[in-house]
Amino acid sequence: MYDSRFMTDFSYRIDGSSNYGANNLFTRTWSAGVAWNLHEETFFDKRIVNMLKLRASIGNPGLENGLAYQSFTTFSYNASQQNYFGIGAGLEAFGNPDLQWQQTLKRTVGLDAVLFERLRFNGDYVMQKTDPLVAVINLPASVGTALYTTNIGQQTSKGFNFLISYAIIHQPKQLINWSVSVSGKHEKAIYAGIGNKLDAMNKLNRSRNLDRYYDGGSPTALWAVRSHGIDPSNGKELFIKKMVP
């Protein structure tokens, strides 16, 4: 911090995890931020706006997700498959030595303000891009295992969040403060760079869940059959039309 007006911070780290491929065990994460206390400037009148801070940051926050051994070729022993050489083993999953960490570039601009010593506001506008994504995809039964962990596509998201609070009772000398607050968030995210690589999974999901993965799709979208409700004559649901991507 300089002169209680300008602030900056920076971080850099290296992390390693055996959950990822032998060729990509380590990842580098970093972040940098700056802030400006406008209320500390000589030209600023603090009688109405008591505090006003502008903030901005950019970084690659690390995320270690996924299952243990997801990058290893694994087998399971089956005691019922005894043979001359010992206990039988079946293939559980194919390894992926090139499996990469999921990388996200996050950019944020924000504003903090206090008015009349009672009204507080905090707001942020956030932009994120995750590339590559870590995905577990389905494989044909003829392969010998049903799942395979790999990197595929990307996800971008934009949105904002805010918090507004007001002190109904504010008596700092008596250490009494009673406030009410309201918060909100809005975010829109879409997939890209997937192409037709997950078509088989989308078809399989029609009978399993409400998720679909395709370019331009949203990770929060739910795919379901539209309904007119229940037919009172027989108690059955009236479906309108089956929707597929």
C-alpha angles and dihedrals in degrees: 000000000000122000091334087284110082126044134179138170137183135189134186130178143162121221131186132199133174088215087085132063122293088244093053107036094136135055134185121227126187142165138188131190141179132193137185123206100211092180090066093061117106092233093055120102108214098185092098105014104043097180133016124172130175118204138186132175141171130188152130106251112202121241123188104191134152136060130307114264091016090137095046130089103239135188133196123217119232115200091196090064098071116165141163091279097048137264117359122242132205129206112256102175142349116243124236112206090183096055107136132207116261106256125204127186108203125190123185136180120187147175131210121189141168121198127191088352088277110067117070129186131186121177137169136186111205132195120185136179122186115196123192109022122206110231135176107217131191121248131201114269090242090069091069099242132058102218139047128183116219145141116267137162130332140259128220126191138179130186149122139238132194143182124203122184133175126197107225090183116029117174107149095174090058090040090239121140128160117179141168124211143190127199135187143180136194125184136167121196132180137184123236139173094036099109113172095325093109099042091110091052092048090053091048091049091059088080097032113042146340098263127111130181119207140125111287092017124126125236088222096050118112120210113208141146111269115241137204090201131251123335104233091207096063106006093241125133118253110226118199106199137333110248122207130173 
